[in-house]
């Protein structure tokens, strides 16, 4: 599979490019970026050629796929062009900033018939997969509540790149970036959202929120809490799921559960074997025909959740989906 790197804006671009280089089924062949200096510097670092001609890349029939790591604001144009050119697509979250753009991209992806994957890496974690399997087994009873906390100190410790505070490029701050993981995880666990409310604050005063919580009511009656931020120190990843018959607690790499089936005692939750990250699953889906790890509908739902979260934060009023 020959892949073009479309945009080098995102912090994970190098990680994904190296994954392509290390996977025997794939080969990154060229880099494009709207910022020629940035793109050429990245291409040189990775030992790849650079071009400023996107149309030529998309017209090249020897290139069958693209990896889109541009600024989020550029996703609609780039993803539409890639889909219309018949390329398989891997992209960073979120799909687009606006819902209308997300729906347009989804229509083009479906029309192309090509493999689409958005990077939802937390869904590959053994702890989260074990929690999802337990939920699906029915041993928790009716699930009533889930909370996901995913934070770091990127803003308070001043290590995030400056463009992560540019609302025009990103669409928001911590919730749009790091908060994507709790959002898609809650959707995966609890289903379709019904309403959402949000409280966002800015601790370091950089123009976007760096401390954020959204409260989601789901159509099945469950409540979900999405917590994120760039200003928290020594906070391991946390997932809590509560049901009428049991509960799960994941704290960092530790996973436990308890309930009626365990006699009310807490036990270690058995974990499944590790699976490949989304980019490698995408490669297998293109080359081997295996299922893609995420769908375009799930990508659109992440944009819907973010759109609702930001509208609720800005208005102070509950957003209804």
NORGI-V469546 format. One record per residue. RES is the residue in three letters. OMEGA is omega in degrees with one decimal (none if undefined). Layout:
[[RES	OMEGA] [RES	OMEGA]]
This chain:
[[UNK	-179.2] [UNK	-170.1] [UNK	172.2] [UNK	175.9] [UNK	-176.2] [UNK	-178.1] [UNK	179.6] [UNK	-176.0] [UNK	-169.6] [UNK	-177.7] [UNK	-179.2] [UNK	-175.7] [UNK	-179.6] [UNK	179.4] [UNK	-178.7] [UNK	179.5] [UNK	177.1] [UNK	176.4] [UNK	176.4] [UNK	-179.6] [UNK	-175.5] [UNK	-179.2] [UNK	-176.5] [UNK	-179.3] [UNK	-173.7] [UNK	177.6] [UNK	171.1] [UNK	-171.9] [UNK	-178.6] [UNK	178.6] [UNK	171.1] [UNK	173.3] [UNK	175.9] [UNK	174.0] [UNK	-172.3] [UNK	-178.6] [UNK	179.5] [UNK	-178.6] [UNK	-179.7] [UNK	178.7] [UNK	178.6] [UNK	179.8] [UNK	178.9] [UNK	-179.9] [UNK	-176.8] [UNK	179.6] [UNK	-177.5] [UNK	174.9] [UNK	177.5] [UNK	173.1] [UNK	174.4] [UNK	-174.9] [UNK	-178.7] [UNK	-178.8] [UNK	178.5] [UNK	178.0] [UNK	-176.1] [UNK	177.7] [UNK	-177.6] [UNK	-176.1] [UNK	177.1] [UNK	176.7] [UNK	-174.9] [UNK	-176.8] [UNK	177.0] [UNK	172.9] [UNK	-173.1] [UNK	179.5] [UNK	179.5] [UNK	170.0] [UNK	-176.5] [UNK	-179.7] [UNK	-179.7] [UNK	-177.5] [UNK	-176.9] [UNK	-178.8] [UNK	-174.6] [UNK	-179.3] [UNK	177.1] [UNK	179.4] [UNK	-179.0] [UNK	179.5] [UNK	-179.8] [UNK	176.8] [UNK	176.8] [UNK	179.5] [UNK	167.2] [UNK	-171.7] [UNK	164.8] [UNK	-178.2] [UNK	174.2] [UNK	174.4] [UNK	-9.8] [UNK	-178.4] [UNK	175.8] [UNK	177.3] [UNK	-176.2] [UNK	-177.4] [UNK	-179.3] [UNK	176.9] [UNK	179.8] [UNK	179.8] [UNK	177.5] [UNK	177.6] [UNK	-179.6] [UNK	179.1] [UNK	-179.8] [UNK	178.7] [UNK	179.8] [UNK	-179.9] [UNK	-177.9] [UNK	-176.9] [UNK	-177.7] [UNK	-177.4] [UNK	177.1] [UNK	174.2] [UNK	170.4] [UNK	-173.1] [UNK	173.2] [UNK	-170.8] [UNK	-177.4] [UNK	178.4] [UNK	175.3] [UNK	-176.4] [UNK	178.3] [UNK	-179.6] [UNK	-178.9] [UNK	177.8] [UNK	176.3] [UNK	178.8] [UNK	179.3] [UNK	179.4] [UNK	178.4] [UNK	176.8] [UNK	-177.7] [UNK	-179.1] [UNK	-178.2] [UNK	-176.9] [UNK	177.0] [UNK	-175.3] [UNK	176.1] [UNK	-178.7] [UNK	-174.6] [UNK	-170.2] [UNK	171.0] [UNK	178.5] [UNK	176.5] [UNK	176.2] [UNK	-178.0] [UNK	-172.2] [UNK	168.5] [UNK	-175.7] [UNK	-174.0] [UNK	-179.7] [UNK	-179.5] [UNK	177.7] [UNK	170.8] [UNK	178.2] [UNK	176.3] [UNK	177.5] [UNK	-176.4] [UNK	-175.5] [UNK	176.0] [UNK	176.9] [UNK	179.9] [UNK	-175.5] [UNK	-179.9] [UNK	-179.8] [UNK	-171.4] [UNK	-174.1] [UNK	-178.7] [UNK	-178.4] [UNK	-172.2] [UNK	-177.7] [UNK	-179.2] [UNK	-177.9] [UNK	-174.8] [UNK	179.7] [UNK	176.4] [UNK	-177.8] [UNK	174.0] [UNK	-177.5] [UNK	-177.8] [UNK	177.3] [UNK	178.6] [UNK	176.0] [UNK	178.4] [UNK	-176.3] [UNK	-166.9] [UNK	175.9] [UNK	-172.3] [UNK	178.2] [UNK	177.1] [UNK	177.7] [UNK	178.3] [UNK	171.6] [UNK	-175.0] [UNK	167.3] [UNK	179.9] [UNK	173.5] [UNK	177.5] [UNK	-177.7] [UNK	-175.5] [UNK	173.2] [UNK	179.4] [UNK	174.8] [UNK	175.6] [UNK	-180.0] [UNK	174.5] [UNK	-177.9] [UNK	-166.2] [UNK	175.7] [UNK	172.4] [UNK	-179.9] [UNK	-172.1] [UNK	169.5] [UNK	-178.9] [UNK	-175.9] [UNK	179.6] [UNK	178.2] [UNK	178.6] [UNK	175.2] [UNK	177.5] [UNK	178.1] [UNK	178.5] [UNK	-177.7] [UNK	178.0] [UNK	177.8] [UNK	178.1] [UNK	-170.7] [UNK	-178.3] [UNK	-178.0] [UNK	171.3] [UNK	177.1] [UNK	177.3] [UNK	174.1] [UNK	-179.4] [UNK	172.1] [UNK	173.8] [UNK	173.2] [UNK	179.4] [UNK	176.4] [UNK	-178.5] [UNK	-179.0] [UNK	-179.0] [UNK	-176.7] [UNK	176.7] [UNK	173.8] [UNK	173.6] [UNK	-179.8] [UNK	-172.7] [UNK	179.5] [UNK	-178.7] [UNK	179.8] [UNK	178.0] [UNK	176.2] [UNK	177.9] [UNK	179.7] [UNK	-178.4] [UNK	-177.2] [UNK	179.6] [UNK	-178.1] [UNK	179.5] [UNK	-179.9] [UNK	175.1] [UNK	-179.0] [UNK	172.3] [UNK	179.3] [UNK	178.5] [UNK	-176.0] [UNK	175.9] [UNK	175.5] [UNK	177.7] [UNK	174.5] [UNK	-176.1] [UNK	174.9] [UNK	-174.9] [UNK	-176.9] [UNK	178.0] [UNK	174.5] [UNK	176.3] [UNK	179.0] [UNK	179.0] [UNK	179.6] [UNK	179.1] [UNK	-172.0] [UNK	-173.3] [UNK	-179.7] [UNK	177.0] [UNK	-178.5] [UNK	174.7] [UNK	-174.8] [UNK	178.5] [UNK	-176.3] [UNK	177.0] [UNK	177.3] [UNK	177.4] [UNK	177.4] [UNK	177.5] [UNK	-179.7] [UNK	176.5] [UNK	176.3] [UNK	178.3] [UNK	179.8] [UNK	179.6] [UNK	178.4] [UNK	178.9] [UNK	-179.4] [UNK	-178.4] [UNK	177.4] [UNK	177.8] [UNK	179.4] [UNK	-176.9] [UNK	-175.3] [UNK	-173.6] [UNK	-177.2] [UNK	177.1] [UNK	178.0] [UNK	179.8] [UNK	-179.2] [UNK	none]]
